[in-house]
């Protein structure tokens, strides 16, 4: 393996991991917002069904 291919592999892996981290943050943020939205809208409408 030459120096150029090694650098390309390292850069590619770094970019891939960075995009994976960003995607994970977006997914977690979306789930948190969805849970908060459901709690805010679901509780006052029907409090007796869950009990």
N, CA, C and O of each residue as an XYZ file, in Angstrom:
204
protein
N       0.841     -1.207      0.000
C       0.000      0.000      0.000
C       0.875      1.257      0.000
O       1.876      1.330      0.713
N       0.495      2.209     -0.785
C       1.261      3.451     -0.851
C       0.743      4.460      0.166
O      -0.295      4.262      0.798
N       1.488      5.535      0.302
C       1.118      6.574      1.268
C      -0.213      7.230      0.898
O      -1.014      7.556      1.774
N      -0.442      7.421     -0.390
C      -1.658      8.108     -0.839
C      -2.909      7.299     -0.516
O      -3.915      7.855     -0.075
N      -2.847      5.984     -0.736
C      -4.027      5.161     -0.459
C      -4.298      5.089      1.039
O      -5.452      5.059      1.465
N      -3.230      5.062      1.837
C      -3.405      5.051      3.290
C      -4.087      6.332      3.766
O      -5.007      6.293      4.583
N      -3.623      7.464      3.245
C      -4.225      8.742      3.627
C      -5.676      8.819      3.177
O      -6.529      9.331      3.901
N      -5.953      8.311      1.986
C      -7.324      8.329      1.472
C      -8.236      7.460      2.337
O      -9.380      7.827      2.606
N      -7.726      6.309      2.768
C      -8.519      5.426      3.628
C      -8.790      6.078      4.982
O      -9.902      5.997      5.504
N      -7.778      6.719      5.542
C      -7.936      7.372      6.848
C      -8.943      8.514      6.755
O      -9.812      8.661      7.614
N      -8.815      9.325      5.698
C      -9.746     10.444      5.512
C     -11.167      9.922      5.297
O     -12.123     10.466      5.849
N     -11.299      8.866      4.495
C     -12.614      8.282      4.235
C     -13.263      7.742      5.501
O     -14.458      7.933      5.728
N     -12.462      7.065      6.327
C     -12.985      6.519      7.576
C     -13.390      7.641      8.532
O     -14.398      7.539      9.232
N     -12.594      8.709      8.551
C     -12.898      9.847      9.420
C     -14.201     10.520      9.007
O     -15.043     10.831      9.849
N     -14.360     10.740      7.706
C     -15.581     11.370      7.193
C     -16.790     10.482      7.467
O     -17.859     10.977      7.826
N     -16.622      9.173      7.300
C     -17.718      8.233      7.519
C     -18.150      8.240      8.986
O     -19.343      8.269      9.288
N     -17.172      8.214      9.893
C     -17.507      8.212     11.319
C     -18.131      9.537     11.742
O     -19.028      9.573     12.585
N     -17.648     10.624     11.148
C     -18.200     11.938     11.476
C     -19.658     12.038     11.043
O     -20.502     12.538     11.787
N     -19.947     11.561      9.838
C     -21.327     11.601      9.344
C     -22.220     10.667     10.166
O     -23.398     10.956     10.372
N     -21.660      9.552     10.633
C     -22.433      8.631     11.463
C     -22.793      9.283     12.799
O     -23.906      9.114     13.296
N     -21.855     10.022     13.372
C     -22.104     10.712     14.645
C     -23.168     11.792     14.475
O     -24.052     11.943     15.318
N     -23.073     12.544     13.373
C     -24.063     13.597     13.100
C     -25.449     12.980     12.918
O     -26.443     13.497     13.429
N     -25.501     11.866     12.180
C     -26.777     11.192     11.945
C     -27.369     10.697     13.259
O     -28.573     10.817     13.488
N     -26.519     10.139     14.124
C     -26.975      9.636     15.417
C     -27.542     10.769     16.272
O     -28.576     10.613     16.921
N     -26.848     11.917     16.265
C     -27.331     13.077     17.024
C     -28.687     13.548     16.508
O     -29.569     13.895     17.293
N     -28.850     13.560     15.191
C     -30.122     13.983     14.604
C     -31.239     13.026     14.987
O     -32.350     13.456     15.297
N     -30.947     11.722     14.967
C     -31.956     10.716     15.314
C     -32.361     10.852     16.783
O     -33.549     10.819     17.105
N     -31.380     11.005     17.668
C     -31.671     11.148     19.095
C     -32.477     12.417     19.353
O     -33.423     12.411     20.140
N     -32.092     13.513     18.680
C     -32.811     14.776     18.833
C     -34.261     14.637     18.370
O     -35.176     15.163     19.002
N     -34.457     13.933     17.276
C     -35.807     13.720     16.757
C     -36.654     12.888     17.702
O     -37.836     13.171     17.898
N     -36.050     11.857     18.292
C     -36.784     11.000     19.231
C     -37.174     11.794     20.476
O     -38.296     11.678     20.968
N     -36.241     12.599     20.982
C     -36.519     13.407     22.175
C     -37.649     14.394     21.907
O     -38.536     14.571     22.742
N     -37.615     15.037     20.741
C     -38.673     15.985     20.395
C     -40.013     15.278     20.255
O     -41.044     15.806     20.672
N     -40.002     14.082     19.667
C     -41.235     13.328     19.485
C     -41.824     12.930     20.835
O     -43.034     13.023     21.043
N     -40.969     12.489     21.746
C     -41.436     12.083     23.076
C     -42.008     13.277     23.831
O     -43.056     13.170     24.469
N     -41.322     14.410     23.760
C     -41.827     15.611     24.435
C     -43.154     16.059     23.841
O     -44.066     16.456     24.567
N     -43.258     15.993     22.512
C     -44.491     16.404     21.838
C     -45.644     15.489     22.226
O     -46.761     15.954     22.454
N     -45.373     14.186     22.301
C     -46.428     13.235     22.678
C     -46.860     13.432     24.121
O     -48.047     13.347     24.436
N     -45.897     13.697     24.999
C     -46.243     13.931     26.402
C     -47.065     15.201     26.550
O     -48.007     15.246     27.342
N     -46.712     16.231     25.792
C     -47.405     17.515     25.897
C     -48.827     17.417     25.352
O     -49.740     18.050     25.883
N     -49.021     16.624     24.288
C     -50.344     16.550     23.675
C     -51.184     15.404     24.235
O     -52.412     15.485     24.223
N     -50.555     14.350     24.721
C     -51.296     13.149     25.107
C     -51.871     13.199     26.508
O     -52.940     12.635     26.743
N     -51.209     13.849     27.443
C     -51.648     13.798     28.837
C     -52.952     14.541     29.119
O     -53.834     13.975     29.765
N     -53.109     15.779     28.666
C     -54.355     16.475     29.033
C     -55.592     15.943     28.323
O     -56.702     16.096     28.833
N     -55.428     15.320     27.156
C     -56.589     14.865     26.393
C     -57.241     13.643     27.027
O     -58.457     13.610     27.215
N     -56.431     12.638     27.355
C     -57.013     11.426     27.923
C     -56.166     10.908     29.089
O     -55.317     10.037     28.898
N     -56.389     11.431     30.278
C     -55.602     10.982     31.427
C     -56.107      9.689     32.048
O     -55.360      9.028     32.769
N     -57.362      9.307     31.786
C     -57.950      8.161     32.477
C     -57.714      6.836     31.752
O     -57.903      5.775     32.347
N     -57.308      6.874     30.491
C     -57.160      5.623     29.746
C     -55.956      4.799     30.195
O     -56.012      3.570     30.205
N     -54.870      5.473     30.565
C     -53.654      4.745     30.930
C     -53.749      4.135     32.324
O     -53.087      3.135     32.602
N     -54.544      4.708     33.186
C     -54.625      4.208     34.560
C     -55.486      2.969     34.714
O     -55.633      2.453     35.822
